[in-house]
């Protein structure tokens, strides 16, 4: 039982107000009136016996107690949203077959959780799951070899395929730990070491190379690595540096004591991860799966990534469906 004055609605309001610092924006985000938002926050602070926000500043700022409580609030709400999302696919028992492909960026944490949810829901379904790079999943969707695919978006419209955006995944630099001083990197600093590139056939490689060419940045071409984990291992050994994304960085957790993630030393860019489904499917099925994916990504990927890399706040985020 929650203590008196502490409610789930109050936690949601606090999360929204902490994100914007504005009562008006928090009201819009939660669907409450501004007086109701203010009352929810007063009730919450009274129940906790602590001021969570500095109400004298505009926009409002979190107090030290507020920053500590926000981390707990996000964890609580994430679990509740995840539990709710697991109920959204419980009506898929009418399906007889489902073939699904998911990018290998999600291999470690998200995919096993999703498979568990689907397996409990698709009790009469023949279910096939493959993990593969984005370019292979895109090709399989074009050739109708998959019903649903989760991969990086190429930005092109695929004939007969509907797209449901899931997450914005910004590009970052990964360098050997301790090799560079703290502070912003520059292209000149990075040029002292080889750029470790992804295999040319991979979509992520084409996206990175296009951005480097657009900015007229040229780095020596010595290494081309097909495996993401091998690439991160080489960075950890001090062989060179790489451009990747937070999803890739978090997947390589075993190397985090050997590598560090830094902001790009040039104009930022990002990729979108989307769910793709055959347009002839009933819209409800892919939308339910996409919503479940968003909740899983938030709890299993984004939240841990932002704890490790707080400077990505607002950049690494869900795309509302």
N, C-alpha and C positions, 0 to 999 in steps of 0.2 A: 504494500500500500504506500502511495506517495505521501510525503509529509504535507500538512495543511499549507495551502498556498502554492504548492508546486504542482504544475500540470504539464501534460505533454504539449498543450497549446502554448503555454508559456515558454517552453523550451524552443519551440518552433519560432515564436516571435523573437526571442533573444538571439537565436541564430541569424535571423533575417536582419535584425537591427545591428548586430555586430558586423555583418557584411557590408552594410551601407552607411551606418552612422546616422541615418535619417529616419525619423518616425514616419514621414510620408511614404518613403520607399518601402519601409517594412510593412506598412499598412497595405500598400499595393501588392506586395509579394505574398502576404498571408490572407488577403481578402477581408481584413478587419478594418474598422474605422480607426482614425488616429487616436482618439481618446481610449479606445479599447486596447490598442497597442501599449499606450502609456500605462494603463491599469495593469496589464499583464506583467509588464516589467516591474512595476511597484510591488505587485504580489510576489513575484519571484525573488526580488531583493529582500523583501520582508521575511519570506520563508527561509532564506539562506542566512539572513543576518549580515549581509555584506553588500556593498555597492559594487555592481558589476560594470557600470558605465559612468563616465564623467559627464554628467548631464549639462555641465556649464559650457562645454565646448561644442562647436559646430564645424564639421560633423562630430557627433559623439565619439568618444574614444573609450576603448576598454581599459578598465583598471587592471592592476596585476591580478586581483582576484577574478576579474572577468575573463582575462586571458586563460587562466587555469581552468575555470569552469567551462569555457567555450570548448576546450579539447574534450572534456567529458560529455558535453552536450552533443557534439558532433558524433561521438562514438555511440551514444545512446540512440540518437535519431537514425544513424546509419543502420544499426541493427534492426530497428523497428521497420525502416523502409525496406530493408532486405527481406525481412520476414513477410511483409506485405507483398513484395514482388514475387515471392515464391508461391503465392496463392494465385497469381494472375494467369498461370499456365495450366491450372488444374482442369480446364475444360477441353484439353486436347486429346481426349481418349477416342474421339471419332476418327483420328488419323490412322491409316493403315501402314504407311511408310513415310519416313522422313530421312533425307540425306542432307547432312549439314557439314560445312567446312568452316574452320576458324583459324585465323592467323596464329602462327606459332609464338607470337609475342605473349599470348595468354596461356601458354602451356602450363606454367608453374602453379598458378593459383585459381584463376577464373574458370578455365575449361572444366576441371574436375567438378567444381561446384555446380556449373551449369548442367553438366551431364547428369549429375545426381538429381537435380530438380526435374529435368526432362524425363529421366527414366521413371521417376515416381508418377509422372503425369501421363506418359505415353504407354499405358499399360497394355494396349492391344496393338502396338505399333512396332514395325520392324525398323529399327533405328540404326543409322550409320553415321559415324562422325570421323572426319579426317582433319588433321592439322597440317597446314602448309603455308608457304609464303603467299603474300598478297597476289602476285601475278598469276600463280597457279589457281588460286580460288577464283579470281576474275575470269580466267579462261574457262574454268569448269562451269561458272554461272552462264557464260555466253553459250556454251555447248549444251546447256540443260542437263549437266551431269550432277548438279546439286539443286536441292529445293531452296536452301538458305545458305548464304555465305556471309562471314564476318571478316572484313579485310579493309585495308587502306583504300580510300577512294581515288580513282584516277581522275575524277572530275568530268569524265565523259558520260553521256547518257547511253546506257546499255539497252538495246532493243529488247522489249519484253521483260525487262527487269525493273523492279521498283527499289528505290534506295531509301533507307531510314538512317539518317546520321546519328551517331552514338556519342563520340568523344573527339575533342580537339586535342591533338597530341603535338606540342611544339618541338622543334628541333633544338638540340643542345650539343655542347662539345663535351667529350669525355677524354681526360688526359691522365697520364700516370700520376699517382698521388705524390705530392711534394715536389713535382718537377718545376712548377711555375709558382712565383710569388703570389700572395693574395692580391686581389684587385682585378680589374678588367683585363682580359686577354686582348691581343691584337693579332691580325693576320701575320704580321712580321714575326711575332714571337712564335706562333705555331709553325711557321715555315722552317724553323730550325730543326723540326722533327718530321718524319714522313707522315703523310695522311694515309691512314688505313681505310681502304674503301670497301664497301659491300660489293658482292658479285654484280657485274654489269647487268645481268638478266633480271635482277630484283627491282621491284618498283621503287623501294626506298632509295636505291642507288641512283635511279634515274631522276628522282625528285631532288636529291642532294646535288647531283652534278648540274642540273638545270639552274639551280639557285646560284651555285658557284660561278657558272658561266655568265649568268645575268649580272653578277657583281664584278665580273672580269677578274676573279680570283683564280690563280693558277698555282697548283701544288704538284710537286713531282709525283709521277705515277710509278710507284714501285710495288705496292701491295694491293691485291684484290682478294678479299676473303669471302667465301661463300657462306660460312656459318657465323651467325651473330655471336655465339658464345666464344668461338675461337677468336673472333675479332676483339672482344672484350678482354680475353686472356692475353692477347698480344699487347694491348694497351697497358694492362697490368704489369707486364714484363718490361715495360719501358721501350718497346719497339717503335711506338708512334702514338698518334692520337686519332680520334674518330669523331665524326658527326653522327649522332643517333637521336633518339627521342626518350622521354621519361619512361615510356613503356618498355623500351629496349634496356634502359639502364636498370630498371627495377627487376627485370627478368634475370639480369646478371648479378644477383645479390651475392653470390659466392665470391665475386671479385671486388666488392665494395671497399675492402680494406686496402686494395692495391690501386684503385682508380678514384677519380673525383669528377663530378659533373660540374660544368661551368656554363655560363651564358655564352651565346654566340658572339663573336667579335665583329659582327656585321648585322645588318637589318634582319630582324627575326622573321621566321617563316614556320609554317606548321603543316601537318597533314590531318585529314579527317579519317577516323575509323567509322565505317558504316556497316549496317546490316543490309544485305541484298536478298531479295526474294523474287521468284518468278511472278510476273504481274498477273498471271492467271490464278494465283492462289487467292483464297479469301483473305481480305485485308486484316481481319482480326488476328489470325495466327501470327504473321510476322510482326504485327504491332505488339502483341503480347510478349513474344520472345524478345523483341527490341527493348521493351520496357524492363523486362527482367535483366537483360544484358546491361542496361544503364545502371540499374541498382547494384549489380555485381561489380561493375567497373568502378563505381564510386567507392564501395566498401573495400574491395579487394585490391584495387590498383591506385586510384587517385588519392584517397586519404593517406595510405602509407607513403606514396610518393611525395605528397606535400609536407608530410612530417619530416622526410629526409631532405627535401629541396623546397623550403618554404618560399624561396624567391620565385617559384613558378605559380604562386597563387594568382588566379584569374587567367592564367595562360593555359594550364592543363585543366580541362573542365569538360563536363558533359555538354552535349548539344541537345537542347530540349526537343522532344518528339512531338 
